[in-house]
Amino acid sequence: MDTINSEPIAEGSALRLVDAFAAFGPCYLKWVRMQLQDCGLSYARMRLLGTLHCKGPQIMSDISDDLGVTRRNVTALVDALEDESLVRRVPHPTDRRATVIELTKRGEETANRMYSGYREAVSELFVDLSEDERHELIRLLGSLREALRREGISC
């Protein structure tokens, strides 16, 4: 079997991929947070607005599950976004115990602006990749998401 540094190639490349992802993820999130400073939103607030923008009105427990944060954190985020008139709480139509969180008109406009600016900024990361490399990266990321779905992770 071919080896690199007496390590099987397949095992060595898998470990290098783990290391590359572990190094890239935090750097990418740090860069995203820097981009968001321009629009005055924290990463957590951006994610909550994004969830509502993409999925529509949600109950707080679903937002908590989507964001992977505690209900207490969601309450604090909703309170702050409500103070900025970006979201509002409305009664659930059939469950008196639940409250639905929805974007206001201002929240929708903010989310649209945020995503258009975010997409433009993120696209700058890929300018040095050829068109073929971009297509291959899209394909590979799709394969990885599908592997996570098979493991029961919703993405």
C-alpha positions, 0 to 999 in steps of 0.5 A: 500500500502506498504510504506517506510518512509511513501512514496509509494515504487514505488515513493520512488524507482523512486526518489532513481533511479533519485538520483543514476543516478544523482550521478553516471553520473558526477562521471563516466564522471570524471573517463572517463576524467581521463582515457583519459588523458593517451592518450592526448585527451580531452573528447570533442575531443574523442567524435568528433573522436568517432562520425567520427569513428562510423558514418563515414565522417560527415558535421559539422552541423551533428557533432554539433547535435550529440555532442549537442554542438554549431557549433562554438565549433565543428569548434574549435574542428575540427581546433585542431584535424586538427592541429594534423592531426587527421581529414581533411576537404573535400568539400561536393560532392553535396553541395558547402556550406557544408564541410565534416569532415573525419578521416585521417589515423592517426585519424583512428589509434588514434580512434582505439587505443582510443576505445580499451584502453577505452573499457579495462579501462571501463571494469574494472568498472564491475569486481565486478559484476557477469556475471548475474549482467552484463547481467541484467545491459545490459538489463536494460540499453537497456530498458532505451535507448528504453524508450528514443527513444520512447521519440524521443531521438536518442541514 
